[in-house]
Amino acid sequence: MTDLTEQDDGAVLSTQAPVNFVKLMIKNCDSIMRKLYGSSVVWNIPVGAEYLEFSKFTSSDVPAQPTILWNRTDSSSSRGNVSGSDYEIKALTQQDSGYYKFRGSQNELLKWEQIVVQEHVKNHTYDRGNYIVIDFPVGIIPSQVRFTQKGAETYTVLESSGRVDITDRYLTIEDSTFDDAGTYDFVDDKGNLILRAVIAIKEDDDPPAHWFMYLAISVFFVAFAVLVGKLCWNKYKAKKRAASEPEVTPPAINYLKVTKSNTANDPTSV
């Protein structure tokens, strides 16, 4: 058996006795190509390829009927564009998720790949009372915004009114509240999910506990630096004052030698 792909996984083949059936288990040895909504994919057309076959991915056991996207004998294409030896599909959506197979003139499989198109994902946390801003992916304008509030099971469709403003580039909500926390799904006119934004709202009045620790440590080091600086400054001023005062020399003391005269006791003196 040739040309087996993941689409053949689980197929049951009837056989001759003594075994009545065989169940196939097919695994994709190559990695799945994952693309974001709105992106592009380019393949180099294999030598000998005559057409490109597409089978849409389905969650059921019944594979979708394949469609021909490109045929060498027909220059037109139902989905992509041919440039030289390359085949390109632009603006991918979830509708393009599936199996792409290049086949030859004898229906032989020359190249195949599985593509899964996923939505853009964003996660934001805002302080209560701040503006919520959700930018759309470049060049993509959603046709509907579905909001599922945190803890709820159903969604509501948002429109531009009151605090909510929806443009062709972004969604904004002013003066955010805890009720604005939840999941925002942006879908196109065919129901494909373009962007999923998860918004969390936190209380801004109570700063985190570690903030107080950082503040206490900062205050301690500032006070310590001021104290050391003051002590050094006082020591410097005292040293400078001592250097500027003149040196006081103690007065000299002259010792006079007094000689006792004997004239008063001399009877011959007049």
C-alpha positions as CSV (number, residue, x, y, z in Angstrom):
1,M,0.0,0.0,0.0
2,T,1.3,3.4,-1.0
3,D,0.3,7.1,-0.5
4,L,-0.9,6.5,3.1
5,T,-1.5,9.6,5.2
6,E,-3.0,10.4,8.6
7,Q,-6.4,10.4,6.9
8,D,-6.1,6.7,6.5
9,D,-5.6,6.3,10.3
10,G,-8.2,3.9,11.7
11,A,-9.3,2.5,8.3
12,V,-10.5,-1.0,8.5
13,L,-9.6,-3.4,5.6
14,S,-11.3,-6.7,5.1
15,T,-9.0,-9.7,4.4
16,Q,-9.2,-13.3,3.7
17,A,-9.4,-16.0,6.5
18,P,-8.1,-16.6,9.0
19,V,-7.9,-12.9,9.7
20,N,-11.2,-11.1,9.0
21,F,-10.0,-7.5,9.1
22,V,-7.0,-5.2,9.6
23,K,-7.1,-1.8,11.3
24,L,-4.6,0.7,10.0
25,M,-2.7,3.0,12.4
26,I,-1.0,5.9,10.6
27,K,1.1,8.5,12.3
28,N,2.5,11.7,10.8
29,C,6.3,11.5,11.0
30,D,6.6,15.1,10.0
31,S,5.7,18.0,12.2
32,I,2.4,19.7,11.6
33,M,2.7,23.2,10.0
34,R,1.0,25.6,12.3
35,K,-0.1,29.0,11.0
36,L,-1.7,32.1,12.5
37,Y,-4.9,33.5,11.1
38,G,-4.2,35.9,8.2
39,S,-0.7,34.5,7.5
40,S,0.5,32.9,4.3
41,V,2.0,29.6,3.2
42,V,4.3,28.8,0.2
43,W,5.2,25.5,-1.3
44,N,7.7,24.7,-4.0
45,I,5.8,22.6,-6.6
46,P,7.5,19.2,-6.9
47,V,8.9,18.1,-10.2
48,G,6.3,16.0,-12.0
49,A,3.4,17.4,-10.0
50,E,0.2,17.8,-12.1
51,Y,-2.3,19.0,-9.5
52,L,-2.7,20.0,-5.8
53,E,-5.4,18.3,-3.8
54,F,-6.9,19.7,-0.6
55,S,-8.9,17.8,2.0
56,K,-10.3,19.9,4.8
57,F,-9.6,18.7,8.3
58,T,-12.7,17.4,10.1
59,S,-13.1,16.2,13.7
60,S,-15.3,13.3,12.5
61,D,-14.0,9.9,11.2
62,V,-15.4,10.7,7.8
63,P,-12.8,12.6,5.8
64,A,-13.9,15.6,3.7
65,Q,-14.2,15.2,0.0
66,P,-11.0,16.5,-1.6
67,T,-11.0,19.5,-3.9
68,I,-8.5,20.4,-6.6
69,L,-6.8,23.7,-5.8
70,W,-4.3,23.8,-8.7
71,N,-3.9,21.9,-12.0
72,R,-0.9,22.3,-14.2
73,T,-3.0,22.2,-17.3
74,D,-5.2,25.0,-16.0
75,S,-3.5,28.2,-14.9
76,S,-6.4,29.3,-12.8
77,S,-6.6,28.5,-9.1
78,S,-9.5,28.2,-6.7
79,R,-7.5,29.4,-3.7
80,G,-3.8,30.2,-4.1
81,N,-1.5,31.7,-6.7
82,V,1.3,30.3,-8.7
83,S,4.5,32.3,-9.1
84,G,7.2,30.5,-11.0
85,S,7.6,27.1,-9.3
86,D,6.0,28.2,-6.1
87,Y,2.4,27.9,-4.9
88,E,1.2,30.4,-2.3
89,I,-2.0,30.8,-0.3
90,K,-2.5,34.1,1.4
91,A,-4.8,35.2,4.3
92,L,-5.2,31.8,5.8
93,T,-8.2,31.0,8.0
94,Q,-9.4,28.0,9.9
95,Q,-11.2,26.9,6.8
96,D,-7.7,26.2,5.3
97,S,-6.8,23.7,7.9
98,G,-6.3,20.3,6.4
99,Y,-4.2,18.1,4.1
100,Y,-2.5,19.4,1.0
101,K,-1.2,16.8,-1.5
102,F,0.7,17.3,-4.7
103,R,0.1,14.4,-7.1
104,G,1.6,13.3,-10.4
105,S,-0.1,12.3,-13.6
106,Q,-0.7,8.8,-12.3
107,N,-2.2,10.0,-9.1
108,E,0.9,9.1,-7.2
109,L,1.6,11.2,-4.1
110,L,4.7,13.4,-4.5
111,K,4.4,15.7,-1.5
112,W,1.9,16.3,1.3
113,E,1.6,18.4,4.4
114,Q,-0.9,19.0,7.1
115,I,-1.7,22.6,8.1
116,V,-3.5,23.8,11.2
117,V,-4.5,27.5,11.3
118,Q,-4.9,29.0,14.8
119,E,-6.1,32.2,16.2
120,H,-3.9,35.0,17.6
121,V,-3.8,34.9,21.4
122,K,-3.2,37.9,23.8
123,N,-3.2,38.1,27.6
124,H,-3.4,41.5,29.3
125,T,-3.7,42.6,33.0
126,Y,-5.0,46.1,33.8
127,D,-5.5,48.0,36.9
128,R,-9.2,48.7,37.8
129,G,-10.2,52.1,36.4
130,N,-7.6,52.1,33.5
131,Y,-8.2,51.9,29.8
132,I,-8.4,48.5,28.2
133,V,-6.8,48.5,24.7
134,I,-6.9,45.4,22.5
135,D,-5.1,45.9,19.1
136,F,-6.2,43.8,16.2
137,P,-3.8,41.8,14.0
138,V,-2.5,43.9,11.1
139,G,-4.9,44.0,8.2
140,I,-7.7,42.0,9.8
141,I,-11.0,43.6,10.7
142,P,-13.4,41.4,12.9
143,S,-17.0,41.4,12.1
144,Q,-18.1,40.4,15.6
145,V,-16.7,40.6,19.1
146,R,-17.9,38.0,21.6
147,F,-17.3,38.6,25.3
148,T,-17.5,35.8,27.9
149,Q,-17.3,37.2,31.4
150,K,-14.9,35.5,33.8
151,G,-16.8,32.5,35.3
152,A,-19.7,32.7,32.8
153,E,-20.6,30.0,30.2
154,T,-22.3,32.1,27.6
155,Y,-21.1,35.1,25.6
156,T,-22.6,38.4,24.7
157,V,-21.9,40.3,21.5
158,L,-20.2,43.7,22.1
159,E,-20.9,46.8,20.1
160,S,-19.6,50.4,20.2
161,S,-21.6,52.1,22.9
162,G,-21.0,53.8,26.2
163,R,-17.6,52.8,27.5
164,V,-16.9,50.4,24.6
165,D,-15.4,51.7,21.3
166,I,-14.7,49.3,18.4
167,T,-12.8,50.5,15.4
168,D,-11.1,48.8,12.5
169,R,-7.8,48.7,14.4
170,Y,-8.6,48.1,18.1
171,L,-11.2,47.8,20.9
172,T,-11.1,50.1,23.9
173,I,-13.0,50.1,27.2
174,E,-12.7,53.1,29.4
175,D,-12.9,53.1,33.2
176,S,-12.5,49.3,33.4
177,T,-14.2,47.4,36.2
178,F,-14.0,43.8,37.5
179,D,-17.0,43.0,35.3
180,D,-14.8,43.6,32.2
181,A,-12.5,40.6,33.1
182,G,-13.0,37.6,30.8
183,T,-12.4,36.4,27.2
184,Y,-12.8,38.5,24.1
185,D,-13.2,36.5,20.9
186,F,-12.9,38.4,17.6
187,V,-14.5,36.5,14.6
188,D,-14.8,37.1,10.9
189,D,-18.0,37.0,8.8
190,K,-17.6,33.2,8.4
191,G,-17.3,32.5,12.1
192,N,-13.5,31.9,12.0
193,L,-11.7,33.0,15.2
194,I,-9.2,35.7,14.5
195,L,-8.1,36.8,17.9
196,R,-8.7,35.6,21.5
197,A,-7.8,38.1,24.2
198,V,-8.0,37.2,27.9
199,I,-8.3,40.2,30.1
200,A,-7.7,40.3,33.9
201,I,-8.5,43.2,36.1
202,K,-6.6,43.8,39.4
203,E,-7.2,46.1,42.3
204,D,-4.7,49.0,42.2
205,D,-5.5,50.4,45.7
206,D,-3.6,47.8,47.6
207,P,0.0,47.5,46.4
208,P,1.6,44.1,46.7
209,A,3.2,43.1,50.0
210,H,6.7,42.9,48.6
211,W,6.4,46.6,47.7
212,F,6.5,47.5,51.4
213,M,9.6,45.4,51.9
214,Y,11.4,47.2,49.1
215,L,10.3,50.6,50.5
216,A,11.5,49.7,54.0
217,I,14.9,48.6,52.7
218,S,15.2,51.7,50.6
219,V,14.3,54.0,53.6
220,F,16.9,52.2,55.8
221,F,19.7,52.6,53.3
222,V,18.8,56.3,52.7
223,A,18.8,57.0,56.4
224,F,22.1,55.1,56.9
225,A,23.7,57.1,54.1
226,V,22.5,60.4,55.5
227,L,23.9,59.5,59.0
228,V,27.3,58.4,57.7
229,G,27.4,61.5,55.5
230,K,26.6,63.8,58.4
231,L,29.3,62.2,60.7
232,C,31.9,62.5,57.9
233,W,31.0,66.1,57.3
234,N,31.3,67.0,61.0
235,K,34.6,65.3,61.2
236,Y,35.8,67.2,58.1
237,K,34.7,70.6,59.5
238,A,36.4,69.9,62.8
239,K,39.6,69.0,61.1
240,K,39.4,72.1,58.8
241,R,38.7,74.4,61.8
242,A,41.7,73.0,63.6
243,A,44.0,73.5,60.6
244,S,42.9,77.2,60.2
245,E,43.6,78.3,63.8
246,P,47.2,79.8,64.4
247,E,49.5,77.8,66.7
248,V,49.8,79.6,70.1
249,T,53.4,79.8,71.4
250,P,53.6,79.9,75.2
251,P,55.5,83.1,76.5
252,A,59.2,82.8,77.4
253,I,60.1,82.9,81.0
254,N,63.4,84.7,81.9
255,Y,65.0,83.7,85.2
256,L,67.0,86.6,86.9
257,K,69.8,85.7,89.3
258,V,69.6,88.0,92.4
259,T,72.9,88.5,94.3
260,K,72.7,89.4,97.9
261,S,74.8,92.5,98.8
262,N,76.8,92.7,102.0
263,T,77.2,96.5,102.0
264,A,74.6,97.1,104.6
265,N,76.6,95.0,107.1
266,D,79.9,96.6,106.3
267,P,80.8,99.0,109.1
268,T,83.4,100.8,107.0
269,S,80.9,101.7,104.3
270,V,79.5,105.3,104.4
